Amino acid sequence: MFLACSYNGWTDYIPMERKSGGIEFDDRRKQWVQAPPSRQDPFYHTMYLPAGRYEYKFIVDGRWCWDIVLPTTRDPQGNTNN
């Protein structure tokens, strides 16, 4: 999964990382360990940008997507972005 943003002209696709779901008990080692990422864990990426208005989209399996839960806008070309 990648993040594409208006701040760089939609040219650099930023890889997103999966955030692990927490911890789990390892019976073999008899201790709590970091749980491996699963398909249900969210993706994330932290960026520090100057104040302003930015649009973004996600690229999932080669397809451009927007988050259906968050507010959207349309750019001058008619594309839907977050």
Sequence and secondary structure as in RCSB ss.txt:
>XXXX:A:sequence
MFLACSYNGWTDYIPMERKSGGIEFDDRRKQWVQAPPSRQDPFYHTMYLPAGRYEYKFIVDGRWCWDIVLPTTRD
PQGNTNN
>XXXX:A:secstr
 EEEEGGGTT S EE EE    EEEETTTTEEEE    TTS EE      SS   EEEEETTEEE  SSS  EE 
TT  EE 
